[in-house]
């Protein structure tokens, strides 16, 4: 795993991180830190993601029995239950990671970018070259394949974007897990903007095919379904929204819209019109295209980028009202536990991530956070008082997928930074750290390796020091 290189890069990350922590001014820090793309590559490399442990090794009978390729969100509980009876083993190869940072100015213009891929083929990380429109033809994107990741050094077989056979990089894109709900929300809000429905209109979800993922019939406003989908990550609400898109013949149009916007890897494919379910590996997102989608949501003056078809993409792909609703709802995120770990404020494990403020709706009188019945058990009020940023984000998790994408903005009085961070990986709740302590009784387990929180913290420090 190139341990000598990794040890050296790890020291580099530590040095840079400490330099950022103690840098007296942004100007002095910038003269001693590498460019964003190289910083991101060195940081990912130095965190040594290949040191995680696998709770359900591929040779185990429990792991084979728990593989779920349809309605993948159902896999988490099955695999986690199986994993408790297994001895953890080292992961068999370098994990798959796709990470992007887009730097924004105060108005929301994109002023810097970096995308880095890691895989068994690229164990030290490789920087993806993008053009001035944040587009690349340099990657042959492949669909995730649960079994295929263990074969042939994780090289996929199903292309996401056609015509990339000659690309210099070949990468199997991790399943996006619940970050896919960003695509769903974008599609629903486009219909709202077109006058098909209003946010406060009631939608009656009446599935015609039973699904354990999607649940029974329900009724709510579109606003209510969107809030549940984005803040609590409700699969049932998300199925209702996908069926709403199907009811209005909008799914294929949404996929075409992503292509027209130059977001070629964003695909909401093969879901069921009958219930909004069947979430499979054909649902795809790359970190770069997800970050660009969030740049539309965030808004910014003028042309954000020009798509390959010549379309000038602006914030007006969504109305101002829809963008403000989307952004404010993402700021209400309940699951702050991957790139940010504020829900576990004050614990020695997991490490502190992006220093975000938690929405008050989740905080009980004793300061503890509970989301969808899941208690985190720590008083988060000290971390809220010390918070430096808001993090409008959407995480996702299944056994072999861990993802988090969002917009970071500095709070009043904190050092200025404004950026989008998007990370996709195959490191979901099937993987853990060797130093992970037992879960306190009555609280939710840590779902991800704490290396993601360390990544978030280092990137945030780097961005804060540049201003």
N, C-alpha and C positions, 0 to 999 in steps of 0.2 A: 504493500500500500504506500510505497514511497515514504517510509517513515522519516528518513533523514530530512527530506524536503519539507515534510509536514512539521517536524519539530522546529525547523528554521522559520517557516512561515508562521507557526504558532507564536514564536517569540516576536516576530514582526507585528502580528496582530496585537499582542500584549503591549508592545512598545508604543504602537500607534494609539491604542486605547488609552494608555496612561498619559500619552502626550496630549490627547484631546481633553482628558479629564482635567489636566492642570494647565492647559493653554490659557495664557492671560488674555489673548485677543484672537479673534478669528483670523486676522491678517497673519499673525505670527504662526498660528497653527497651519495655515494653508501652505506655508513655505516648507513644512516638514512632513506633510502627509502626501500620499500618492494620489493620482487621479482616481475618480470614483470607480471606474471599471476595475482597475487593478486593486484598489482597496477592497472592493467586494470580493474579488477572486481570492486575494490573500486571506481575507477574513473567513470565508467559507472553508478554505483549505486548512487554516490554522485551527478551526474548531474541531477537526477530526471526527466527522460524523460517522466514520467507519468503526468507531469504538463502541457504538451502541450494541445492546443485547437484543436478541430475537426471542420473544416469549412463546412463539409458535414456530419452531424451526421447520423448514420445508420437508424434512424426512419424517416428521411425526404424523401419526394417524389422525390426531386431533386437527392438525393444520389442514390436512387433505380433506377431512370431513367438513371443515368450516368454510371452504372456499365458496364465495358467492360472486357470481359475475352478472346477475340480473337483480335489480333493486339492491344495489351495492350498499346503500345506507343501512340495510338490515343486517349486514355482516358484523357490525361492531360488537353487539352484545354476544353473538354466537362465538366469535373468535376470542373475545376477552374472557368469557367463561371457560373456554377450552384452555386458554393460556394459564389459568391459575394452577393447573395440575402438572405443568411442565417445568422442567429445569431450563432456565434461560441459557442460550448459547450465543456466541458472537455472531453478528450478522455475516452472511456468507460472502458478501462483496460490497464494494463501495456503493453507498446509497445513491439514489436518483434525486437530484435537486435542481430546480429551475428557479432562479431568483432575479428580480428586476428592481431597480430603484430609479424613479424619475424625480429629478429635482425641479421644484417650482419656485418662481419668484412670488412676491407678495400678491400679485394680481392673478396668479394661476397659470402663467405661461410656463411651458416646459423649457428649462434652461440647461438641463444636463440629464444624462441617462447612462445606465449600465445594466447589462444582462449577462449572467454567468450560468453555465450549465455544468453539473457534475454527474458522473455516471461511472460504471466500470471502465468505459472507454476513455473517460476524462477524469481520472481520480484526483488530479490537482486543480481541477476547474479550468474551464476554457471561456474566454470572453467572446461574446457574440457581436460581430460587427453589424451595426445598423446604419442606415443612411440618414439624411437630414430629416426625413419624415418618419423616423423610428420604425423603419421597415427593414426586413432582412429576407433575402433569398438563400441565405447561407446555411440554413438548417433544414434537414429532412425530418419533419415532425412525424412521429408515429404514435398510434393509439397505444394506451396502456394495455398490457396483457399480464394478468395475474400470475399465470404459470410461466409465461415467457420471460419474465424478469429473471428467473433463475437459469434460463437457458441462453446460450450463445452471448454471454456477457450483456444481457439486458437489451439486445437489439430487437426492436419491434418489427412487425411484418405488415401492418395496415397503415397506409399513409393517411395523414390528416389533410395535408395540402398537396394536391396533385402537381406533378411536373418537377419534383425536387430530387430526382434520382442522382443528379450530379452535384448536389450540395456538399460542401466540405465537412459539415457536421451532421451526425445522425443521432437522433435523440428520441427516446420513448417517453412521451409526456405523461407524468403521473396523473391518475384520475383526480379531478378537482374536488371531489367530495362536495360538501355543502357550499363551497364558493360558487358552485353552479347557480345558486339562487340569485346571484348578481345578474346573470343573464336573464333569468325569469323576470325579475323586478324591472329591468330595463325594457323588456318586451311589453309588460303590462302597462308601464307608464307611457310608452309610445302609443298604446291604444287609448289611454286616458287623454293624451294630448290631441289625438285625432278626433275626439268627441264620441268614440264608441261607448264609453262609460265614464262615470265620475268616480273619484276616489271614495266618496261616501255612498255610492250605490251599493245595494246589497246583492251579493252573488250567492246563489244556492248551489252548493256542490252536490251533485247527484251522480256518483260513479255507477256505471253499468257493469263493472267487472270488479270483483272483490280484490283487495290488495292489503296485505299486512303493513306495507310501507305507508300507504295513503290513508287508511282508516275508513270510517263510515261517512255517510252523508253529513254535511254541515252547512251552516249559514253564517255569513259575516259580511261586513263591508270589504271592499277591495283594500281600503286603508288598513283595516284590521288584519286581513290575511297577510298583507305585505309586512306589517309590523311583526307578526308572529314568525314569518319566514325569515326575516333579516335579523331580528334581535334575539329570538329564542331558538332559531334554526329549526322551526317546526317543519317536519317532513309533510305532515298532513296539510298544513296551510300551503306549502309549496306545491303539492300535488293539485290542490284546488286551483291555484293560479295557473299551473300548466294546462289543466283542463279548460280553464277560462280562455287561454290562448287558443287551444284547439277548437273550442266552441265558436270562436270568431275567425277561424281559418287563418290564424296569425303565426303559427309556428314556422312554417316554411318561409313566410315573408320575413320573420325575424332572422332566420339563418341567412337569408339573402342580404338583409340589412348589414349584418356583421361583415359579410364579404364586401359589400359596397363601401363600408367604412374602413376597409383595409385591415380588419381584425380577423384574419383568415383562420386562426386556430379556434375561434369561439364557435362552437357548434352544439346546439340543443337538439340532438338527433335521436330518433327511434323511441321517444317516449310514447305512452299509450293515450290515444284520444279518449278512451273509455274511462280513464281514471287519473291521468297525469303521471302515472308511475312508469316502471321499467327504466330505471336509471342504470345505464350500463357504461362500458368503456368507450362507447361512441359519443358520450358527452365529453367534450374536450375544451381545454383552456390552456394557454401558455401564460407565463408570468408577464411577459411583455404586453400581449394583447389585453390581458386583464387590467394591467396598470393603465393602459391607454383608455380603456373603457371608463375607469375611475377618473381619468383626467377630464373626460366629457362631463361626468357627474359633478366634479369639482368646479368646472367652468374656468374660463380664461378668455381674454380678449382676442379677437381676430381668428386666424386659421391655426388650429392646434397642430394639424399635419395634413398633408395631401395624400389621399389614398392612391394606390396604383392605377385605378381607373380615372384619376384626375379629379375626383370629388374632394372639395375642400371641407374638411371636417371641422366643425365649430361646436361650441357649447350648445348651440341651438338644435342639436340632434334631439335634445329634450327641452321642454319649456322651462322657463325659470322656476315656475311653481313645482314642477316635477323634480328638477334638480335639487331644489331646497328641501323638498320632502325626502328624497332619496338620501341626501347627505345627513339630514338631521336624524333620520331613522338609523343609519349606520353608526352615528355617534351614540345611539342608545344601546349599543351592543352589550349583551349580557355575558358572552363567553370571552373573557379577557384572560387567555391562558396559553397562548402559543408565542407569538412575537412580543406580546405584552403578557405579564403574569400578575397583574395588580390584584386579581381576585384572591391570590394567596399572599397578600401583603404581609411582609415581615418574616416569612418562613425562610429558613436556610436553604430549603429546596422546595420548588425550583428556583433558579436564579432570577433576579429581577430583570425584566425586559424593558420595552419602551415605557417611559414613565408617564403613563396616561392617567387621566381622570376618569373614574367610573361614574356612569349615570346613576343619579340618586334613586331611581325607581327600583334598583336591585338591592339597596342597602337597608337592612332592618335597623331597629332602634339600637341594637347592640353593636352595630357597625359591620356585621357579617353579611355576605352576599349569598343569595339563593337564586338560582336560575332554573326555571322549569322543574322545580322540586329537587334540584341538586344543590346541596349546601357546601360552601367552600370553607367555612369555619373560622375565618380570620377577620379581625377588625381592620377594615380597609380605610378607615378615616385618616390615620396618619399618612398613608400613601396618597390619598386624595388631597390632603393639605400640601403635600410636597410635590404634587403632580406638575409637570412642565408642559404637557401637550394634551390635545384631544386626539383620539385615534378612531376615525370613522371607518370601521373595518368589518370584514366577514371572514371568520375562520371556517374550516371544514375538517372532518376527521372520520375515517373508517380504519380498519386494521392496517391496511397498506397504503394509506393516504393521509398526509398531514399538510394543511394549506392555510394560508392567512394572507389577505390582501386588503389594504386600506390606505387612507389618506391621513397623514400626520400634520398637525398644525400647532404652532406654539400657543400657549396660553398667555394672557396678559402678565407682564412682569418677568416672563421666562426668556431665556436666550432664543432669538428668532430662528426658526427652521420651518420649512414647508416642503414636504416630499410625499411621494407615493411609494409604498413598498409592497411587493407581491412575491410570495414564496410558495412553491408547490414541491412536494416531495412524496416519496413512498414510505416515509417514516410516520405512520399513524400509531394507534394505540397498541399495535402488535410489538412495538419496540420500546425499550426503556434504557435508562442509564445504569451503569454498575453501582453508582452511589445513591440510587433512589431509595429513600427510607420507606418504611411501612406507612400506609395511608391511615391517618387518624380515624378512629371510629366515627361513623356517621357523616363523613365528608366525601366529596367526589374525588376519585383518584386523579393523579396527574396523567394526562393523556398523551403527552408528547415528550420527547427528549428535551431537557432544559437547554440544549445547545441552540435551539431556535430563539429562546429568550435572550441568550447571550448575543446571538446575531443581531436581534432587534436593538439591544442596548448599545452595541458597538456602532451600528449604523447611525443610531440617533445621536450619539456623542460626536461622531464624525460630522454629521450635518449641522449640529449646533455650533461646532467650532468653526465652520466655514463662513458663518455670517458675521 
